[in-house]
Amino acid sequence: MSLFRVLLSIIFPPLAVYDRGCGSILIVLILTCLGWIPGVIAALIILNKH
């Protein structure tokens, strides 16, 4: 997980997980619409998985 990805997940979480698949983008997008913090947390969790 690079510093650029972490900063991108804080600024705009769905864009940070674009290479993880459509499902990940959709989940993070929905969580970001419901609240910014859940979207950031989900993006960081998805980026932390190998």
C-alpha positions as CSV (number, residue, x, y, z in Angstrom):
1,M,0.0,0.0,0.0
2,S,1.7,3.2,-1.2
3,L,1.4,6.6,0.3
4,F,-0.3,7.8,-2.9
5,R,-3.0,5.2,-2.5
6,V,-3.5,6.1,1.1
7,L,-3.9,9.8,0.3
8,L,-6.2,8.9,-2.6
9,S,-8.4,6.8,-0.4
10,I,-8.7,9.6,2.1
11,I,-9.6,12.2,-0.6
12,F,-11.8,10.0,-2.9
13,P,-12.1,6.4,-1.7
14,P,-13.7,4.8,-4.8
15,L,-10.9,6.0,-7.0
16,A,-8.3,4.3,-4.8
17,V,-9.7,0.8,-5.3
18,Y,-10.2,1.0,-9.1
19,D,-7.9,-1.9,-9.8
20,R,-9.5,-4.2,-7.2
21,G,-12.6,-4.9,-9.3
22,C,-16.1,-3.6,-9.9
23,G,-17.5,-5.1,-6.7
24,S,-15.0,-3.3,-4.6
25,I,-15.6,0.0,-6.3
26,L,-19.3,-0.4,-5.9
27,I,-19.1,-1.2,-2.2
28,V,-16.8,1.7,-1.5
29,L,-18.9,4.0,-3.6
30,I,-22.1,3.1,-1.6
31,L,-20.4,3.4,1.7
32,T,-18.9,6.8,0.7
33,C,-22.4,8.0,-0.3
34,L,-23.7,6.9,3.1
35,G,-20.9,8.6,4.9
36,W,-17.4,9.6,4.0
37,I,-15.7,7.9,7.0
38,P,-17.1,4.4,6.2
39,G,-15.9,4.7,2.6
40,V,-12.4,5.6,3.7
41,I,-12.3,2.7,6.2
42,A,-13.6,0.3,3.5
43,A,-11.0,1.5,1.0
44,L,-8.2,1.2,3.4
45,I,-9.3,-2.4,4.4
46,I,-9.6,-3.4,0.7
47,L,-6.2,-1.9,-0.1
48,N,-4.6,-3.6,2.9
49,K,-5.6,-7.1,1.6
50,H,-3.2,-8.9,-0.7
